[in-house]
Amino acid sequence: MEAVNERELVERCRRGDEGAFQELVDRYKDLVFALIARTVQDRSRAEDLAQDVFLRIHRGLPYFRGEARLSTWIYRIVVNVCLQDRARPPAGRETVSLDDDGARGRVTVSTPDRRFGDLELRDRLEKAIGRLPAHYRLLVAAHYLQGVQYEDLADAMQLPLGTVKTHLYRAKQQLRRLLETELK
Amino acid sequence: MFCDEVLDAIEAIAAGELTSDGRVADHLRSCPDCAAALEDARQLERMLQARPVPRTPSQFTSRTMAGVRRARWRSEQFLDIGFNFAIGTVILAVVTGVWMLMHRSGLTAVSNDAVDLFGTAFLTLARRIAPSLPLYAGAAALLVSALGIWWWAERDVSL
């Protein structure tokens, strides 16, 4: 979104233009929802949290000074909402274990039923991601969404660019370790 | 070159953000463990890139806007309650202040006498009027009838 359009949209929202805020929701909902759904891995919870993000945006717009880009500010809110949600884990979340599937044996992409194998791998990947620390999960969720740059993530998490890259590499190392027995 | 040095760079190489220079490439050729780790990292990279993007529910915008309206309504209600409470407090403070002023200056005694005087006058007036009440009621009924007829006639003419 161009900076001028973005400023204009923010101004209209600040004046209480409901149509403008709806436009803002339409522009950012896919990114916000995808990011949260990938992080919390529960669609209905993700929808609640995404709505909470937009409520916070609505409340916070009068105080948004425009020093950062709107998208960066929105990512920051998403990060806060996701990290706060991680602070109170729902029942069952911490019990997910890759070892639960140990009895099914090793699956590789060369399995005759490749599609089924891919689905199993994807399922294990999601479980492995679910076991990462909260900020690693967010990084992995955001980095592989189209349009989210390292710079946006660094601004949103208020971390230096190099630290964001290092954290992402570490997250992938941990993921690799978690999946090692399944992938080798 | 040691395995640890190469393994630290494996994720960046797999993501294509770092190219393996001569020494790293040589090590990867000679060390099957590091080569396998790089292959795993590349496979993980492909899986992460192929991770499906969750689709936003179709009613998301309308539900969000309904939530925004609810939140705004609650906020306005809260403001209204706060405003009314503030006004009530101010009125109470003013009344209390005036009463204290009057009490200290002895005006309350005077105002009590004034209230008694008005009360007595009202009762006397009511006693005097009471016998003539039917007469007043008849006169009022006649006046209302006359006004009604006049209104009806005017209305008819305007039609």
Interface residues (C-beta under 8 A of the other chain):
Chain A: E18 F21 Q22 V25 D26 K29 D30 F33 A34 A37 R38 R43 A46 E47 A50 Q51 F54 L55 H58 R59 V109 L121 R122 L125 V140 Y144 L145 Q146 K165 L168 Y169 K172 Q173 L175 R176 L179 E180 L183 K184
Chain B: I10 E11 A12 A14 A15 E17 A36 A37 D40 A41 Q43 L44 E45 M47 L48 Q49 R51 V53 P54 T56 P57 F60 T61 R63 T64 M65 G67 V68 A71 R72
